[in-house]
Amino acid sequence: MRTISIYIVPVFVMGVLLYAIIKKTNIYDSFLNGAKDGLITTFHIAPSVIAMVFAINLFLNSHFLEFLFSFLNPVLNALSIPINILPMVFIRPISGTATLAIMNNIFSIYGPDSFVGRLASTLQGCTDTTIYVLALYFGSIKVTKTKHALVAGLTADLCGIIAAFIITFLFFGR
């Protein structure tokens, strides 16, 4: 298996070059056109990604989550829901990387086989980065009316969050 993995990329590149020669395609011009198209796409996507990163940082630095969690703590304790999972719940629709960092922190504190670790893993798999996807993909094709897509995506995320809690409680109990 190791031998195959060493040769797979060079064989693929040689196959592409051979195919281009057989089809009498100008490889260099095709490469330059692809690189130009990639840069143009990057310039179209960049403003949406920059705005999203700015909004995430503004949200996280506002300490709104800590303020909100202080009010929810008695209710969460009554429902046996660990408060450590809430940052993942709120940040997951915005940033996958941030929730991976939160999940890693949960793993280092409680372990991956703890109830909170299993809940974090299930939550990571049951939801998507809706706002990121909308900003990136809709921004790249200049779609500005995202109301219905945003509502549908966040509704799906809410269903995924609820499902993650139910599944984890059913399979791993508390």
Secondary structure, 3 states (H helix, E strand, C coil): CHHHHHHHHHHHHHHHHHHHHHCCCCHHHHHHHHHHHHHHHHHHHHHHHHHHHHHHHHHHHCCHHHHHHHHHHHHHHHCCCCHHHHHHHHHCCCCHHHHHHHHHHHHHHHCCCCHHHHHHHHHHHHCCCHHHHHHHHHHHCCCCCCHHHHHHHHHHHHHHHHHHHHHHHHHHCC
